[in-house]
Amino acid sequence: MQLKRRSSLIPNLVEAVKGYVKHEKGVLEEVTKARTTLMNAKNPHEAASADNMLTGALKSLFAVAENYPNLKASENFKALQDELSDTETKVAASRQFYNTNVLDLNNSLEQFPSSLVGQWFSFTKEDFFKATDEEKKEVEVKF
């Protein structure tokens, strides 16, 4: 849910930046590509990988934005940046919630008697939504 919310903010952010950074087309294309990959993810592994790619692309986008004072002063850009920052916090909380539930499930599948029920219904352990330490850092945006 939060990853979808984050992805829905990206087109607005890209549009806000486009007018100011016309010659930075590669950065905008990378953000768009990362967003598309995230939207098309079919499992937690793909979603985690795409989320990490999107985080990197957003870091590049905000680094480019540092070179454009008019963009940094734009109310629309500031509002989008604030919304994205709020969403980043919610993504982290959602990731933690998901991983806590996966841990509970995996532990249940190893403990008696729930392990018997799990075998009976062919339940399997799930993978955690993982991110590296670098990817866990918040996207830093300075204005």
PyMOL commands that set and color helices and strands:
alter all, ss='L'
color gray80, all
select helices_A, chain A and resi 2-18+25-39+44-65+69-73+75-108+114-120+133-136
alter helices_A, ss='H'
color red, helices_A
deselect
rebuild
show_as cartoon
